[in-house]
Amino acid sequence: LANRLLYVGGANGANIDGLRRFLDNCWPAIRQTCPEAQLRVCGYIYQAFLGDQREGVTFLGHVDDIELEYAEAALLINPIWVGTGLKIKTVEALARGKALVTTSKGVEGMRGNPDLACAIADSDEAFVSRVLAFLASNDSRTTLGAAAGEYAKQYLSIEAVYEEFLSFLDSHASGEPPK
């Protein structure tokens, strides 16, 4: 759906901080410009927002069939501002070939040039601007989603993930048991 955003996350501190910052600092500006924008929030992160009522935001909690949520989302967000290591939300969005707006922290730990496969926004204003631009243009979402899919094939496929390990095994396979 053209104006549907999706956020998927667990109830950890970095996710809670990021989503709260997005809801407080970005969501009102997005809704002011695009009042039909809707945000669906999936995952146990809802526990940190019990009783939180915001226009256009639906907290779904755990969803048995998350694929439907991904399929119906026009744009995914990962407004993560702190943390280390690989961000599973980013991997899952790119692996599904979905347009994604995130921060530099959201692509931390990724191989290659993930900034070509998603939109990076490192301030609240930039985040709002990028989200609004993608909501306004199906073509830009489609183009970014295609780039995400290509990135996923190159860096996130089973072959890409295990290539180095399999090469190591092949180079050390002598047919004799290790000593």
DRENBADO-844449 format. One record per residue (C-alpha): residue number from 1; x, y, z. Coordinates in steps of 0.001 Angstrom, whole numbers. Each point is the difference from the previous one (the first is absolute). Layout:
// residues N
PT	pos	c1	c2	c3
PT	NUM	X	Y	Z .
...
//
This chain:
// residues 179
PT	pos	c1	c2	c3
PT	1	0	0	0 .
PT	2	1480	3305	-1165 .
PT	3	81	1750	3378 .
PT	4	723	-2908	2322 .
PT	5	3238	-91	1953 .
PT	6	1164	-3047	1910 .
PT	7	2249	-349	3009 .
PT	8	861	-3451	1397 .
PT	9	1901	-305	3252 .
PT	10	545	-1628	3328 .
PT	11	-221	1732	3371 .
PT	12	3663	873	488 .
PT	13	1307	3378	1085 .
PT	14	1441	1074	-3355 .
PT	15	-3246	-826	-1821 .
PT	16	-2142	1733	2609 .
PT	17	2213	3100	-73 .
PT	18	-28	118	-3799 .
PT	19	-3725	-499	-421 .
PT	20	-823	2478	2779 .
PT	21	2245	2622	-1615 .
PT	22	-1643	-661	-3374 .
PT	23	-3507	254	1461 .
PT	24	795	3160	1980 .
PT	25	2180	1868	-2483 .
PT	26	-834	-1307	-3480 .
PT	27	-3507	-1432	-85 .
PT	28	-1854	3289	690 .
PT	29	1783	1703	-2930 .
PT	30	-666	-2973	-2277 .
PT	31	-3706	6	910 .
PT	32	-234	3769	-434 .
PT	33	1227	-275	-3585 .
PT	34	-1558	-3388	-742 .
PT	35	-3055	-440	2272 .
PT	36	-868	-3319	-1633 .
PT	37	3329	-1529	1097 .
PT	38	-416	-3081	2172 .
PT	39	2635	-1728	2124 .
PT	40	-403	-3623	988 .
PT	41	2283	-1167	2804 .
PT	42	577	-3735	344 .
PT	43	1855	-1887	2689 .
PT	44	346	0	3742 .
PT	45	1095	3643	-24 .
PT	46	-3687	795	517 .
PT	47	531	-832	3695 .
PT	48	1962	3244	427 .
PT	49	-2844	2015	-1533 .
PT	50	-3023	-1362	1849 .
PT	51	-2648	2695	150 .
PT	52	1862	2156	-2522 .
PT	53	-2621	1386	-2393 .
PT	54	1240	1750	-3135 .
PT	55	-1892	919	-3135 .
PT	56	725	-2441	-2787 .
PT	57	2057	-2408	2119 .
PT	58	-1137	-3572	639 .
PT	59	1934	-2210	2426 .
PT	60	-653	-3587	-1076 .
PT	61	2274	-1876	2393 .
PT	62	1166	-3432	-1096 .
PT	63	-1347	-852	-3454 .
PT	64	-199	-3632	-1093 .
PT	65	162	809	-3731 .
PT	66	2479	2847	-263 .
PT	67	349	-561	-3758 .
PT	68	-3392	1621	-566 .
PT	69	1156	3094	1905 .
PT	70	3169	199	-2094 .
PT	71	-1965	-494	-3220 .
PT	72	-2481	2775	797 .
PT	73	2606	2514	1184 .
PT	74	1029	2721	-2416 .
PT	75	3037	896	2078 .
PT	76	1894	-1483	2931 .
PT	77	1712	2038	2684 .
PT	78	2820	-797	2397 .
PT	79	583	3185	2005 .
PT	80	2835	-1417	2082 .
PT	81	2359	2573	1524 .
PT	82	2111	-2162	2318 .
PT	83	1288	-3536	44 .
PT	84	2659	-2170	-1530 .
PT	85	151	-2940	-2323 .
PT	86	-2232	-1162	-2783 .
PT	87	-3585	1306	54 .
PT	88	-2398	-2825	-789 .
PT	89	-2811	2435	-951 .
PT	90	2241	1376	-2742 .
PT	91	957	-3469	-1228 .
PT	92	-3642	-1119	-59 .
PT	93	-1131	3080	-1947 .
PT	94	2786	-280	-2577 .
PT	95	-457	-3765	-347 .
PT	96	-3636	623	-922 .
PT	97	933	2687	-2542 .
PT	98	-1850	2720	1900 .
PT	99	747	3713	40 .
PT	100	1497	891	3379 .
PT	101	834	3242	1786 .
PT	102	2514	-439	2804 .
PT	103	2993	1679	1606 .
PT	104	3737	-637	-301 .
PT	105	-359	-2175	3107 .
PT	106	-2649	-1999	-1866 .
PT	107	2544	-1184	-2586 .
PT	108	2864	-475	2437 .
PT	109	1662	-3371	-483 .
PT	110	-1292	-481	-3557 .
PT	111	2374	-986	-2811 .
PT	112	423	1912	-3238 .
PT	113	-1916	3243	-517 .
PT	114	-3306	-399	1825 .
PT	115	-539	3752	-295 .
PT	116	-778	-645	-3689 .
PT	117	-2735	-2476	977 .
PT	118	-1830	2151	2544 .
PT	119	-455	3655	857 .
PT	120	2228	1274	2809 .
PT	121	-1202	2883	2164 .
PT	122	2038	1063	3002 .
PT	123	-2181	2768	1383 .
PT	124	-3685	265	818 .
PT	125	-477	2543	-2798 .
PT	126	1742	-2222	-2542 .
PT	127	-2048	-2999	1150 .
PT	128	-3248	1927	-504 .
PT	129	1157	1252	-3387 .
PT	130	1008	-3453	-1249 .
PT	131	-3224	-1641	1220 .
PT	132	-2151	2685	-1623 .
PT	133	1914	-217	-3274 .
PT	134	-522	-3767	-178 .
PT	135	-3656	219	982 .
PT	136	-505	2524	-2814 .
PT	137	1678	-2083	-2699 .
PT	138	-831	-3588	-848 .
PT	139	2790	59	-2591 .
PT	140	2641	907	2588 .
PT	141	-1275	-2735	2349 .
PT	142	105	-2522	-2846 .
PT	143	3521	1048	-991 .
PT	144	1275	-181	3572 .
PT	145	-1737	-3341	547 .
PT	146	1702	-1387	-3117 .
PT	147	3372	1224	1296 .
PT	148	-771	-1677	3327 .
PT	149	-759	-3261	-1793 .
PT	150	3264	178	-1953 .
PT	151	1938	701	3164 .
PT	152	-1672	-2993	1645 .
PT	153	975	-2293	-2885 .
PT	154	3589	1196	113 .
PT	155	539	51	3757 .
PT	156	-2836	-1750	1845 .
PT	157	-685	-3148	-2033 .
PT	158	1022	-3365	1443 .
PT	159	2783	-225	-2583 .
PT	160	1353	3449	888 .
PT	161	-209	-548	3751 .
PT	162	1807	-3347	-67 .
PT	163	2364	649	-2940 .
PT	164	3080	770	2103 .
PT	165	-628	-2952	2315 .
PT	166	-540	-2427	-2889 .
PT	167	3139	1277	-1754 .
PT	168	1945	-608	3194 .
PT	169	-1333	-3553	229 .
PT	170	789	-676	-3662 .
PT	171	3539	1318	344 .
PT	172	639	-2203	3026 .
PT	173	-1667	-3175	-1234 .
PT	174	2728	-2574	-482 .
PT	175	-2028	-3104	457 .
PT	176	1928	-838	3166 .
PT	177	-1419	441	3486 .
PT	178	1428	2941	1946 .
PT	179	2868	-753	2365 .
//
